[in-house]
Structures are given as C-alpha cells and as structure tokens.
Amino acid sequence: MTTVLVDTHDLGEAEQILGQTYAAVRILGTATDGARMRISRRSLGPLTIDDGEVGYEFSYDAESPEKIYLCRVRSGLVEERLPDGGTNSVGAEGILAFGALDVPFTGRVSRAHCDIVTIDRGLFDRVATMGGGRRPGPVRLTDSRPVSAAAARHLVRTVDYVRDGLLADAATSGATLIAATAMQHLAATMLATFPNNALFDPTIEDSRDTTPALLRRAIAFIEEHADSDIGIADIARATYVTPRAIQLMFRRHRDCTPMEYLRRVRLHYAHQDLLAAERAHTTVTQIAARWGFAHTGRFAVYYREVYGQSPHTTLRD
C-alpha cells in the first residue's frame, strides 16, 4: 500500500509533516519556481520505505529521532554535520543513517531523491544475538558513516532488493513473516556496514550449555513456532541458554546454524501445504510467502534440493 505523506511547495507545511513523521525539525530554504517536496510511503507489515523527492535546497536542524532512518540517496546531495565537526556528504548511490548516534543533528539537502527506511533501534539487539553477539547494554551504532565503500554498496543493494523485490511484489502483500525477516536482514546488514558496539566472542558459559537435551528443547520450540517471527534470541530464551550456546549447539549436533534449521522446518511445513493445497485456489508463491520465503525462485531451489522436484510439480500432483 502506498500513502502520500507530504506533497507541497510550502516549507512550513513540509516542516510540520517531517516533524510528525520523523523527528522535530526546523528547515530553512526557498522553494523556487514551484519546486516541491513529495514523500510517499510503501508498507509491508512493520516494514516501511519512504520515497522522498525534494526539488530545492534546504538546511535542517533536527532533534534526535526515536528510530533510525536509513537514507539511500538516488540523486542529488544529502549532507550531515557530525558531532566531531566533520561533514558526511552523500551523493547518488550513497547511504547514511540519520539518528545513528541518538543525538540532535544538522545538515543540508540539495535537490535529492532518496529512499528512507525506518529501523527500530531494538532490532540491533535481536540480530546481534543471532550472530552470537553479546553486550552488557543495548547494541547501538557509533557512527553514521559506513566502514567501507564495499559495505555501503552491499547495504544499498539490500535496500534496493527490499524496495524492488518485496514491496513491489503483490504476492507478498500482508506476509508479515517475510516483512519481519526483511527487517532483521536490514538491521544485520547495518551492523556489518556501520561501526557499532556489538561483541561477537564466545564465552566459557556459551561452550558449556550445549547438551542434547537442550537441543531437543530448542528443536521443539522451533517446530512449534515456525510460523512466527522468531530468531536466535527467542530460541535461547525458550531453552534457558545464551544465544552463543544455541549457535554452538546446532553446529556441534546438527552441522547447521539455528536459522538454517528453522528454514528446513519451514520448508517441511511448506511441503505439507503444497501436498494438501488445491491448485485452483493456491499458488506456490503464496505458500512460500506464508512460510517466510520472499523469493520464489530461491524457495524452489531449496525445495528441489530436499524433495527432488519443483514445488510446482508437487502442487500439480
């Protein structure tokens, strides 16, 4: 679903709506020759991407936002002035994270076209534990500038895939499991792109809690909640061990990661749905999306590896 958030040449109106949508902000500039600011939003469950176009130049002074706004620049210039006195200027095909440092920020926007992805800060804690990370306090970004050009390019491609793949695919509409997985993937990619305070070293406690009994408990939880938005942190809580212990447990006894095992379970349930479905009323894409597989082609590859035929063949038979 697409919603127009703002479409105006009036800076006062633009300032008010930007404040309501993102964070309290003051903007200074001149919208000459009828130039406009237009922002529209597309959503899939908790996932939102805004398409913003500004036909003029303005400076801004913003309060610290509650969330982080990942800005993928398509054209024009977006500039952020940093607390250390430096400037982060991003042009076409660049990316930056507004609100990364959780402090007020200022800068300039010049005739820019951007994609803006809303990221909940709490996602970083969740995806850090998925990768075996740990932290006494919340995981947070420590800089809004990517660690490398290669990392920035990868994050840009990830945003493009979510926008052009997931949000553009009508078959995924309403697939909240896919949306939640996409949000986690974006947050994980951000942790690989921007400096942060997450730690990823195993502890003695992690290595100790890896018994088969605990593994059975983890497997039971996964199988019971495969249709829900679960991650390693949830499995660890249900098993009463650390996230890192869950990682080690599955590696040692199942030769896979917990998320790979979750994918296998979801693939099994998708197989059962295909066997039971009526072809006239159900598609492979719908069943794949129901079980969190956003890319039908990739789902078909996984399916053939396990069941020796395409999911379309199973549905036809």
N, C-alpha and C positions, 0 to 999 in steps of 0.2 A: 504494500500500500504506500502511495506517495502523498505526502502532505506538504503544502507550501507554508513555510514558517514566516517568511517575510518577502515582500516584493514591493520595493519602494525607492523613490529618489530622495525621500526626506530623511536626513541624518538623525533627527530627533526620534522619529519612529523606529529607525534601524537600531539606534542605541537602546531604546526601551526593550525591543524584542530580543536583541542579543543578550541583554541583562537577564531577561526572563528565561532564556533558553540555555545559556552557558554560565555566565558569571556577571556580577555587577561590573559595568564597564562604562568608560567615557570615551567617545570618539570625536576627533577633530578633523575636519576636512571640508571639501567642497564638491558636491555632485554636479559637475558642469555638463551642459548640453543634454540634460535629461538622463544622464547616466544613473544606473540603478544598482541596488543591492538586492539579490534574489537568492534565497536559500530554501531548498526543498528537502524533505526527509523521506527516506525509504526505511521500512522496518520489517524485521522478521523476528517475532518474539522479543527477547531482550536486546537484539542486535539492531543498531541504528547507524545509518550512514547518511550524512547531510551533503548535498551538492550545493556548494556556495559559489556565487559569481559576484564580483564587485567591479563595476566599470569606472571607478575613480580611485584616487589615493586618499588614505586617511591614516592618522596615527591613533593609537589606542592606549588606554591606561586601565588595566583590569585587576579586579580582586582575585585572590586565589580561588579557583573553582573547586567544587566538591568532587568532581570527576576529572579525568584526564581526557583531553581532546587531541586525538592523533590526527594531524593535518598533513594530507598528501597533496602536494602542490602540482597542478596540471599545467598552469601557465601563470605568468605574472611573477610577483615577488611577495613573499611573506617574511617579515623580519621580527625578531625577538631580541630585546636587550636583556642581557644576562646580569645576575646579581654581582658577578665579578667585574662588571664594567665592559665586558665584551659584547659582541653582537653576533647573533645567529641568523644569517640571511639565507633563505632557501628559495631557489627558483624552480623552474619546471622539472618534474621528475624527482624532486626532493621531498623530504619528510621531516617533521618535527613534532614534539609532544608538548602542547600547551598545558600548563599546570603541572608539569612533571615534578617540579621542586616544591609544590604546595605552598608557594609564596606569591604575592602580587607580582604582576609582570606588565611590561610596556613594550611597544614596538610600532611597526608600520606595515600596512598592507597596500600594495600598488597594483591595481587592475588585475586582480588574481582570480583564478578559477581553482577551487580546492575541493577535495573530499574530506569530510570531517567525521571521524569515528569516535563515538563515546565509549570510554573504557572506565569501568568501575575499579577504583584502586584496590578493593578487596580481592579482585581476580588474581593479583600478583602473588598473594599468599597461597592461593589454591594451586596455581600452576607451578610455583616453586617447589611445593611438596611433591608434585607429580614427577619432577625431575630429581627428587632426592634432596632438594634444598631444605635448609632449616634456618631459623633466625629467632633470636630471643624476642624481637619486636616485629612489627609489620614490615613486609618487604616493600621497598619503595625505590623509585628511580632517583638517581643522584645527579643526573644531567639530562637536558632535553636534546642534546646533540648525539647522533649515532656514533658508535665506537669506530666505525669504518664505513667507507663508501659501499663496500660489498654488503655489509649488514643492512645498510639503508636500502639498497636495491632489492634485497630479499624481502624486507618489510613492505616496500612499495608493491612488489608482486603479490604479496599476501593480501594487501588491501584490495588490489585490483581483482583478485580471484573472488574475494567475498562479495565485492560490488557487482562484478560482471557475471559471476557464476551463480552464487547462492541467491542474491537478491533479484537477479534478472530471471531466475528460473521459477516459473509459476508452479511447478510441481512441488517445490519445497515450501510453498506458502503455508504457514501455520505449523511447520515442522520445528517445534521448539527444541527438540533434542539436537537437531542439526545446528540451530542458532546458538545454543549454549556451547556446543563443541567448537564452533567457529570463534566464539568469543574467547574461549580458553586458548585456542591456537593463536589468535591475535596477541593475547597477553603474553603467551610464552615467547612468541617471536619478538615482542617488545623487550622482554628481559634479555634476549640474545642480541638486541640492537642497541639499547641504551645502557649506560653504566647504572648499576644498582647495588643493593647491599645484601643480596641473597647469597647464602653459602651452600656449597654442594659437596662437602666432605663427609664420609660415613663416620659414625661413632662406634665405640665398643658396644653400646646398648643396641645399635642397629644390627650388628652382626650376631648378637645373642638371640634375638627373638625371631628365629626362622624355622620353627619346628613344623612337622607335617600337620599336627593338629590345628595349628594356627592357619596353615594353608587351607585346610578344609573349611575352616570358618570363613576365610576370605573368599573362597570359591563360592560358597553358599550365598554369601552376601551379593556377589557379582551376579549370580544367576537369578536371584530374586529381584534385583533392582536394575537389570539390564535395560529396561525401558525408561529409566530415569536418567537425569543428568548427574552422573556420579563420576568422581575422579579418585585419584590415589589417596587424597586426604580423607575422603569418605570411607574408603575401604580400610584405611588404617584405624580410623575411629571405631569402626564396627569390629575390628579384630583386636583392639587394645594394644597395638604396637605402633612404632614410629613409621612414617612414610618410607624412610630409607629401608627399614626392615622388610616392608612389603616388597620393595624393589628386589632386594637380595633373595627373599623367599621364592619369588616367582622365577628369578634367574637360576637359582640353585635346583629347584624341583620341577620346573616346567619349561625351562630354557626359553623364556619369553618375558616380556615386561607385563605388568598388570593390565596396561591399556591394550596390549596386543591380545591378551586373554579375553578381555572384555569384548574386543572386536570379534573374536571367534564365537563367543556366546551369542552376540547379536546376530552374527551370520547364521548361526544354527536356528535362531528364532525366525529370522527372515526366510530361511529354507522351509520351515514348518508352515509359515504363512503362504508361501508360494504353492506348496502342495495342497493346501486347503482352499486356495482362492479360486474364484470363478473368473475366467479370463475376460468375460464380457464386462465385468464391473471393476476390475483391478488391473493395475499396471505394475511392472517391475519397479519403475521409478517411485511409485507411491509406497511400495513395501520397503524399498531401500531407504527412502527418506524416513519412514516410520521408525526404523532401527538405527538412524543416525548416519547413514551413508549418503553424503551430499552429492557425490559424483557417481552417476550410474555406471559409467564405463569402468571406473576403478572397482566398484562393487562387483561388476561382472567378472573382473579378473580374479578377485578374491574367491568368488563363488566357484568359478571353474577349477581353481586350484584345489578346492576341497571336495567338490561334488562331481567333477569330471564332465560337466556340461554347463551351458549357459543358463542363467536364471530364466530367460525367455523360453527355453526348451522345457524347463520344469513347469512353468506356468501353462504352457500349451498342453502338456501331457496331463 
